[in-house]
Amino acid sequence: MGKQDITITVDSVVLCNVNNLFKVLLVKRKNDPFKEQWALPGGFMEDGEELEDAAKRELKEETGVDVKSMEQIKAFGKPGRDPRGRMISIAFLSRIFCEEDLKAGDDAGEAKWFELDKLPELAFDHDEIIKAARRLL
């Protein structure tokens, strides 16, 4: 069997509850793949970084949101989920109590809250990740 390079990424599902209406935080991608499409905040781990620390860092860089705690949802590694190559994403869930002020940065062109039942078309397999997070609610 041939050896293939595998990259680990992290994604964050951040939910807030406003008047019994759940909203999820999404970012509009600045770069390919899926340029200009909405996605969960996330990205590549840095050397020596813990999974949860990487997820918190990417979330802060892309949205300005700083969360204290995260719960690991599961790993997503279906071949072809990312056109750049073999990527395994470890997804995390955070619940916050309000729609914090958002400040898009890094490789996110925009950050915005969306109602869970009115999501735009999402990049990668992020719809599957959100479905998995909903099962934990």
C-alpha positions in Angstrom: 0.0 0.0 0.0 1.2 3.5 -0.9 1.8 6.0 1.9 -0.1 9.2 1.6 0.3 12.5 3.3 -2.5 13.2 5.8 -3.2 16.7 7.1 -5.0 17.4 10.3 -7.3 20.4 10.5 -9.8 21.7 13.1 -13.3 23.2 12.7 -15.5 24.9 15.2 -19.3 24.9 15.4 -20.1 27.9 17.6 -23.8 28.1 18.6 -25.7 30.8 20.4 -29.3 30.7 21.6 -31.3 33.8 21.0 -34.9 33.7 22.2 -34.9 29.9 21.8 -33.5 30.2 18.3 -30.1 28.6 17.7 -27.7 30.3 15.4 -24.3 29.1 14.1 -21.2 31.2 13.4 -19.9 31.0 9.8 -17.2 32.7 7.8 -17.0 33.5 4.1 -13.8 32.1 2.7 -11.3 34.5 1.1 -9.3 31.7 -0.7 -9.8 28.6 -2.8 -11.0 26.0 -2.5 -14.6 27.2 -2.1 -13.6 30.9 -2.3 -16.6 33.1 -1.4 -18.5 30.2 0.1 -19.6 30.0 3.8 -17.8 27.6 6.0 -17.2 26.8 9.7 -14.2 28.7 11.2 -11.2 26.5 11.2 -7.9 25.6 9.6 -4.6 23.9 9.9 -2.9 23.0 13.1 0.5 24.4 14.0 3.5 22.3 15.1 3.2 21.3 18.8 -0.3 22.6 19.1 -3.1 20.7 21.0 -6.3 20.1 19.0 -8.5 22.3 21.1 -5.9 25.1 21.2 -5.7 25.0 17.4 -9.5 25.3 17.2 -9.7 28.2 19.6 -6.8 30.0 17.8 -8.4 29.6 14.4 -11.8 30.7 15.7 -10.3 33.9 17.3 -8.2 34.6 14.1 -11.1 34.3 11.8 -14.0 35.8 13.8 -12.6 37.6 16.9 -14.6 35.3 19.1 -12.7 33.9 22.2 -14.3 30.8 23.8 -13.4 29.3 27.1 -14.5 25.7 26.5 -15.1 23.4 23.6 -16.4 19.9 23.3 -14.9 17.6 20.7 -17.6 16.4 18.3 -15.8 13.8 16.2 -13.3 13.4 13.4 -14.3 13.8 9.7 -12.0 12.1 7.2 -14.0 11.0 4.2 -11.7 10.8 1.2 -12.4 13.8 -1.2 -13.9 16.0 1.5 -11.2 18.6 0.7 -10.0 19.0 -2.9 -6.4 19.9 -1.7 -5.7 16.4 -0.6 -6.3 14.0 2.3 -7.5 16.1 5.2 -8.9 14.9 8.5 -10.8 17.5 10.5 -11.4 17.3 14.2 -14.6 19.3 14.9 -15.4 21.0 18.1 -18.6 22.5 19.5 -18.9 25.6 21.6 -22.0 27.1 23.1 -22.1 30.8 23.9 -24.9 32.9 25.3 -25.1 35.8 22.9 -24.2 37.0 19.4 -20.7 38.4 20.2 -19.3 41.1 18.1 -17.7 39.5 15.1 -14.5 40.7 13.5 -13.5 38.8 10.3 -9.8 38.2 9.9 -7.0 35.9 8.6 -8.5 34.0 5.7 -12.1 34.9 6.4 -13.6 37.7 4.4 -16.7 38.0 6.5 -18.1 36.4 9.7 -21.9 36.2 10.4 -24.5 34.4 12.4 -27.0 32.2 10.6 -30.1 30.5 11.9 -29.5 26.7 12.1 -32.5 26.0 10.0 -31.7 28.6 7.3 -28.1 27.9 6.4 -26.5 28.8 3.1 -24.7 26.2 0.9 -21.6 25.3 2.9 -18.0 24.5 1.8 -16.4 21.1 2.3 -18.6 18.7 4.4 -19.5 21.4 6.9 -23.2 20.6 6.7 -22.4 17.1 8.0 -20.3 18.6 10.8 -23.2 20.8 11.8 -25.6 17.9 11.8 -23.2 15.9 14.1 -23.1 18.9 16.4 -26.9 19.2 16.5 -27.1 15.6 17.7 -25.1 16.7 20.8 -27.6 19.4 21.7 
